[in-house]
């Protein structure tokens, strides 16, 4: 992979993006029902540089499915106790059971990426990790887990633009950490770590899939479409639902909850805006009528003269 991603994707309009996303969400719901019925175990890993769009992609995948079936795992910095354990120990409890899809927002590959680059582990630790990973992932797939590994790739300029945007946007400023700034500085260290990680762990049973993520919308659509193609599923017929009649009130009187109601601030604002809009509309109609009347009188006076 080059410093710049070759052939940047064409940008997709918001209208088309939302239309395509809606369709893909329907497919994800169909996948969810199939996973649940067939007892499939699916594990999806998202890796990439800071600012690559991992969180946004995961949100796009999960926003219309059940959190009881699609679980997202984003582990914090390991505790002192966890540091004393076998490295993979804290990840194993989060692996999927039958009927679950588990999505890792960063995964055990932290060891080959951020931990290695930032010096949180030794080169020997990383070498051992990369050596054992193919065997560990073979054990996962042999146990019936469908394992998908995605690397989200962005170029230097796009990463810089996104990190600066986090500073400027009050909704995103919490995302920016000293670690992000340091990873920005160590671009080529991360590049070398990524290349070695993929060379050691890209196997036929657990291959890496690289997604061009310089454009967030196309990346999300491409990734969802791709993962749907990696998991065999069928559309199950929607269950027939018949609502029973409501039970009778049997003397029940609704309690007074006015003191506990959340203030309808936005409702009042919407009502006031609507009244203001109608008032402006009536004012324009009056002005238009007065203008027409004035012009009519002027024409009458002119004829009289």
C-alpha positions as CSV (number, residue, x, y, z in Angstrom):
1,X,0.0,0.0,0.0
2,X,1.4,3.4,-1.0
3,X,1.6,6.6,1.0
4,X,-1.4,7.8,-1.1
5,X,-4.2,5.4,-1.9
6,X,-4.2,5.0,-5.7
7,X,-7.4,6.0,-7.5
8,X,-9.4,7.7,-4.8
9,X,-13.1,6.7,-4.9
10,X,-15.6,9.1,-6.5
11,X,-17.8,10.8,-3.9
12,X,-21.3,9.6,-3.7
13,X,-24.2,12.0,-3.1
14,X,-25.9,12.0,0.3
15,X,-29.2,11.1,-1.3
16,X,-27.8,8.1,-3.1
17,X,-25.8,7.1,0.0
18,X,-28.9,7.0,2.2
19,X,-30.9,5.1,-0.4
20,X,-28.1,2.5,-0.7
21,X,-27.6,2.3,3.0
22,X,-31.4,1.7,3.6
23,X,-31.2,-1.2,1.2
24,X,-28.1,-2.7,2.9
25,X,-29.7,-2.2,6.3
26,X,-32.6,-4.4,5.1
27,X,-30.0,-7.1,4.0
28,X,-28.3,-6.9,7.4
29,X,-31.7,-7.5,9.1
30,X,-32.1,-10.5,6.9
31,X,-28.6,-11.7,7.8
32,X,-29.5,-11.1,11.5
33,X,-32.5,-13.4,11.3
34,X,-30.5,-16.1,9.5
35,X,-27.7,-15.9,12.0
36,X,-30.2,-16.2,14.9
37,X,-32.1,-19.1,13.3
38,X,-29.1,-21.1,12.2
39,X,-27.0,-20.4,15.3
40,X,-24.1,-18.9,13.3
41,X,-21.1,-17.4,15.1
42,X,-19.7,-14.3,13.3
43,X,-16.7,-12.3,14.4
44,X,-15.8,-9.1,12.5
45,X,-12.6,-7.2,13.2
46,X,-12.0,-3.6,12.2
47,X,-8.5,-2.2,12.3
48,X,-6.9,1.0,10.8
49,X,-5.1,4.2,11.6
50,X,-6.6,6.8,13.9
51,X,-9.2,8.6,11.9
52,X,-9.7,5.8,9.4
53,X,-13.5,5.6,10.1
54,X,-13.7,2.4,12.1
55,X,-16.3,3.7,14.6
56,X,-18.5,5.3,11.9
57,X,-18.4,2.1,9.8
58,X,-19.4,0.0,12.8
59,X,-22.3,2.5,13.6
60,X,-23.5,2.2,10.0
61,X,-23.6,-1.6,10.3
62,X,-25.3,-1.8,13.7
63,X,-27.8,1.1,13.7
64,X,-30.7,-0.9,12.4
65,X,-30.0,-4.3,13.9
66,X,-30.5,-5.8,17.4
67,X,-27.8,-5.0,19.9
68,X,-28.6,-8.4,21.5
69,X,-27.3,-10.1,18.3
70,X,-24.9,-7.6,16.9
71,X,-22.5,-6.7,19.8
72,X,-19.7,-4.2,19.5
73,X,-16.6,-4.7,21.6
74,X,-14.2,-1.7,22.2
75,X,-12.0,-2.7,25.1
76,X,-10.3,0.1,27.1
77,X,-6.6,0.2,28.1
78,X,-5.8,-3.1,29.9
79,X,-5.8,-3.0,33.7
80,X,-2.7,-4.1,35.7
81,X,-4.4,-7.4,36.3
82,X,-5.1,-7.9,32.6
83,X,-1.5,-7.0,31.8
84,X,-0.4,-9.9,33.9
85,X,-2.6,-12.4,32.1
86,X,-2.0,-14.2,28.8
87,X,-2.4,-11.5,26.1
88,X,-5.4,-13.0,24.4
89,X,-7.2,-13.8,27.7
90,X,-9.2,-10.6,27.8
91,X,-10.5,-11.0,24.3
92,X,-11.6,-14.6,24.4
93,X,-14.7,-13.9,26.7
94,X,-16.1,-11.6,24.0
95,X,-16.0,-14.1,21.2
96,X,-19.4,-14.9,19.7
97,X,-21.7,-17.7,20.9
98,X,-24.3,-19.3,18.6
99,X,-26.6,-16.7,17.1
100,X,-24.3,-13.7,17.6
101,X,-22.3,-11.3,15.5
102,X,-19.4,-9.7,17.5
103,X,-17.7,-6.6,16.0
104,X,-14.3,-5.6,17.4
105,X,-13.5,-1.9,17.2
106,X,-9.8,-2.7,17.4
107,X,-8.9,-6.1,18.5
108,X,-6.0,-8.4,19.6
109,X,-4.1,-6.8,16.7
110,X,-3.4,-3.9,19.0
111,X,-0.3,-5.8,19.9
112,X,1.0,-5.6,16.3
113,X,0.0,-2.0,15.9
114,X,-0.3,0.6,18.6
115,X,1.4,-1.4,21.3
116,X,4.4,-2.1,19.0
117,X,4.7,1.4,17.6
118,X,4.3,3.1,21.0
119,X,6.6,0.7,22.8
120,X,3.9,-0.8,25.0
121,X,5.3,-4.2,24.2
122,X,8.7,-5.5,23.2
123,X,9.7,-6.7,19.7
124,X,9.9,-10.2,21.1
125,X,6.3,-9.9,22.4
126,X,5.2,-8.8,19.0
127,X,7.1,-11.5,17.2
128,X,5.5,-14.2,19.4
129,X,2.1,-12.7,18.8
130,X,2.5,-12.7,15.0
131,X,3.8,-16.3,15.2
132,X,0.9,-17.6,17.2
133,X,-1.9,-15.6,15.5
134,X,-2.5,-17.9,12.5
135,X,-2.8,-20.9,14.8
136,X,-5.2,-19.0,17.1
137,X,-7.4,-17.9,14.3
138,X,-7.3,-21.3,12.7
139,X,-8.7,-22.6,16.0
140,X,-11.5,-20.0,15.9
141,X,-12.5,-20.9,12.4
142,X,-12.3,-24.6,13.0
143,X,-14.7,-24.1,15.9
144,X,-17.2,-22.7,13.5
145,X,-16.6,-19.0,13.9
146,X,-16.9,-17.0,10.7
147,X,-13.9,-14.5,11.1
148,X,-13.7,-11.4,8.9
149,X,-10.8,-9.0,9.3
150,X,-11.0,-5.5,7.7
151,X,-8.2,-2.9,7.5
152,X,-9.5,0.6,6.7
153,X,-6.9,2.5,4.6
154,X,-6.6,6.3,4.4
155,X,-3.8,8.5,3.1
156,X,-1.8,11.1,4.9
157,X,-3.8,14.1,3.8
158,X,-7.1,12.6,4.7
159,X,-5.9,11.5,8.1
160,X,-4.7,15.0,8.8
161,X,-7.9,16.6,7.6
162,X,-10.0,14.3,9.9
163,X,-7.8,14.8,12.9
164,X,-8.0,18.6,12.5
165,X,-11.8,18.3,12.0
166,X,-12.0,16.7,15.5
167,X,-10.5,19.8,17.0
168,X,-12.8,22.1,15.1
169,X,-16.0,20.1,15.7
170,X,-17.3,20.2,19.4
171,X,-19.1,16.9,18.7
172,X,-15.9,15.2,17.9
173,X,-13.3,16.9,20.1
174,X,-13.5,14.0,22.6
175,X,-12.2,11.7,20.0
176,X,-8.8,13.4,19.8
177,X,-6.2,12.1,22.2
178,X,-2.5,12.5,22.7
179,X,-2.2,9.0,21.2
180,X,-3.8,10.3,18.0
181,X,-1.2,13.1,17.7
182,X,1.6,10.7,18.3
183,X,0.3,8.2,15.7
184,X,0.0,11.1,13.2
185,X,3.7,11.7,13.9
186,X,4.7,8.1,13.5
187,X,3.0,7.5,10.1
188,X,5.8,5.3,8.7
189,X,6.3,3.3,11.9
190,X,2.6,2.4,11.6
191,X,3.0,1.6,7.9
192,X,5.8,-0.8,8.6
193,X,3.9,-2.4,11.5
194,X,0.8,-2.8,9.3
195,X,2.8,-4.4,6.5
196,X,4.5,-6.9,8.8
197,X,1.2,-7.7,10.6
198,X,-0.6,-8.5,7.3
199,X,2.4,-10.5,5.9
200,X,2.3,-12.7,9.0
201,X,-1.4,-13.1,9.6
202,X,-3.0,-13.0,6.1
203,X,-4.1,-16.6,5.8
204,X,-6.6,-18.6,3.6
205,X,-8.8,-19.2,6.7
206,X,-8.6,-15.6,8.0
207,X,-7.6,-13.2,5.2
208,X,-7.3,-9.5,5.5
209,X,-9.6,-7.3,3.5
210,X,-8.4,-3.8,2.8
211,X,-11.0,-1.0,2.3
212,X,-10.2,2.3,0.7
213,X,-11.7,4.7,3.3
214,X,-10.7,8.1,2.0
215,X,-14.4,8.7,1.4
216,X,-16.5,7.6,4.4
217,X,-19.8,7.1,2.5
218,X,-18.4,4.8,-0.2
219,X,-16.3,3.0,2.3
220,X,-19.2,2.1,4.5
221,X,-21.4,0.9,1.7
222,X,-18.5,-1.1,0.2
223,X,-17.7,-2.8,3.5
224,X,-21.3,-3.7,4.3
225,X,-21.8,-5.0,0.8
226,X,-18.6,-7.0,1.1
227,X,-19.3,-8.6,4.5
228,X,-22.8,-9.6,3.3
229,X,-21.1,-11.4,0.5
230,X,-18.8,-13.3,2.9
231,X,-21.6,-14.8,5.0
232,X,-24.1,-17.2,3.3
233,X,-27.6,-16.3,4.4
234,X,-31.2,-16.6,3.1
235,X,-34.2,-14.3,3.4
236,X,-36.6,-15.8,5.8
237,X,-40.3,-15.0,5.4
238,X,-41.6,-12.4,7.7
239,X,-43.6,-13.8,10.6
240,X,-47.3,-13.3,10.4
241,X,-48.5,-11.1,13.3
242,X,-52.1,-10.6,14.4
243,X,-52.9,-8.2,17.1
244,X,-55.4,-9.3,19.7
245,X,-58.2,-6.8,20.8
246,X,-57.3,-4.4,23.5
247,X,-58.5,-5.4,27.0
248,X,-61.3,-3.3,28.5
249,X,-60.4,-0.5,30.9
250,X,-62.5,-2.0,33.7
251,X,-62.7,1.3,35.5
252,X,-59.0,2.2,35.1
253,X,-58.4,6.0,35.2
254,X,-55.2,7.5,33.8
255,X,-53.0,8.9,36.6
256,X,-52.0,12.6,36.7
257,X,-48.4,12.7,35.6
258,X,-48.2,16.4,34.7
259,X,-45.6,17.2,37.4
260,X,-43.3,14.6,36.0
261,X,-43.6,15.4,32.3
262,X,-40.4,16.5,30.5
263,X,-40.8,20.1,29.3
264,X,-42.0,20.2,25.7
265,X,-39.6,23.0,24.8
266,X,-39.1,22.0,21.2
267,X,-42.8,21.3,20.7
268,X,-43.6,24.9,21.8
269,X,-40.8,26.2,19.6
270,X,-42.2,24.3,16.6
271,X,-45.7,25.7,17.3
272,X,-44.3,29.2,17.6
273,X,-42.4,28.9,14.4
274,X,-45.5,27.6,12.6
275,X,-47.6,30.5,13.9
276,X,-44.9,33.0,12.9
277,X,-44.7,31.4,9.4
278,X,-48.5,31.6,9.0
279,X,-48.4,35.2,10.2
280,X,-45.8,36.2,7.6
281,X,-47.8,34.4,5.0
282,X,-51.0,36.3,5.9
283,X,-49.0,39.6,5.9
284,X,-47.7,38.9,2.4
285,X,-51.3,38.1,1.3
286,X,-52.5,41.4,2.7
287,X,-49.7,43.4,1.1
288,X,-50.4,41.7,-2.2
289,X,-54.1,42.5,-2.0
290,X,-53.4,46.1,-1.0
291,X,-51.0,46.5,-3.9
292,X,-53.5,45.0,-6.3
293,X,-56.2,47.3,-4.9
294,X,-53.9,50.4,-5.2
295,X,-53.0,49.5,-8.8
296,X,-56.7,49.0,-9.6
297,X,-57.6,52.4,-8.2
298,X,-54.7,54.0,-10.0
299,X,-55.9,52.6,-13.3
300,X,-59.5,53.8,-12.6
301,X,-58.2,57.4,-11.8
302,X,-56.2,57.4,-15.0
303,X,-59.2,56.5,-17.1
304,X,-61.3,59.2,-15.4
305,X,-58.7,61.8,-16.3
